[in-house]
Amino acid sequence: MNNTASILILVFLAVTFLQSGYDKVIDWQGNVGWLKGHFEKTFIKNSVPLSLMLILVLEIAAGILCVAGIIQMLMNKGTTFGFYGSVVSAVTLIFLLFGQRIAKDYDGARTIAIYFVPAILGVFFMQ
């Protein structure tokens, strides 16, 4: 296992998800409004706030686990938190991909697939 690569992956995932979670907390109403329009022709149109809350919780959990993983790797070379941070990151991205696909936002789905690669590498490196 390459600790430097693992730590960089965890930093990438932590920044990605903590910033995204922060944005949702700071501009909750703006995010809900935009997403209601984005999903207006889908079966989740009436559950946008609940869906957004689920994503927010997953993003914050992923980010915190990744930060804990970085600390753990620097302190004692363990990878437990990093592994779980990578797994929660990957699961979060699958939820986001699902949303983009049902909204028929294929460019958005493609972007999420790019983020999925480091998350899976994190799972692989830290298992």
N, C-alpha and C positions, 0 to 999 in steps of 0.2 A: 504494500500500500504506500502511496506517495502522499505524505502528510501535507506538503505544500499544495499539491493539486486539490486535495480534499478540503483544506482550509479555504483556498480560493473559491471553490465551488460553494462552500457554505457562506462565504462573504457575499457572493453573487446572489444566492437565494435569500439571504437575510435582508440585503438591501432591496431586492425586488419586492419581497412580501411586506416588509415593515413600511416601506414608502407607500405601497399600494393601500395597505390598511390605514395608514395615517391619512392619506388622501380621502378615503371613504369616511373616516371619522370627522375630518375638518369640513368636508363638503357633502354631507349625507344627502341633503335635499337635492343638490345638483346632480349627484350620482343617481338617485332614485328617479328623478325627472328624465334624465337622459336614457336610462335603462328602460323605463316604461315605454318610451318611444321605440327603442331598439327591439323590444319584445312584444310590441302591440299586436302582432299577427301570429303569436304563438300561444301555446297552452299555458305558459307561465306568466302571461300578462297580468293576471290578478294576484300573483304572489311575488312580485318583484322585490318589495321591501324585505320579506322573509328570506328570499333567495340571497339577496345582497348581505343580509346579516349572517347567513351561513358562510358565505364567502369571506366576509370580514373576520369571523372567528377563525376559520381555517388559515387565512393569511397571517394573522397575528400569531397563531399557534406555530405555524411553520417558521416564521421569522424568529420567534423566541427560542424554539428548539435549535435552529441553526446557530444562533448566537451562543447558546449553551454548549452546542457541539464544538464550536471554535474554542471556547474556554476549556472544555474538557480535553480537547486534543493538545492544547498548549500546556495544560497542567500535568496530565498523566498519560497522554497518548491513547486514551479510550475513544471509542467512536460511537457509543450508544446513542447519545443525543444527536449527533450528526446524522446517524442512520435514520432515526425517527424524523428529524427535520427534513431530510431528503424525501422520505416516504410521504410525509404530510404535504410537502411541496408538490410532489408528483400527483397526489390525489386532488389537491386544489386545482392544479392545471387541468386535470381530466374534467373536473366540474366546469371550469371555464371553457374548455374546448367544447363540451356538450352544449353549453349555452350558445356559443358562437355558431355551432352547427345548426341548432334548431332555429336560430335567428337568420340562417342562411348568409351569415357574414363569413365567407370563406377566406377573405384576406385576414380577418381577425383570428380565425382558427389557425391559419398558417403561422401567424406570429406566435401564438401560444405553443405550437409544436416546436418552435425554435427554443423556447424556454424549457420545454420538457427534456431536451437532451442533457443539459447540466444536472437537472434533478435526477434523472436516471443514472447518470454517471456517479452522482453522489451516493445513491443507493448501492450501486455496484462497488465503489471504492470502500465503502464503510460497512459492508455486511460482514 
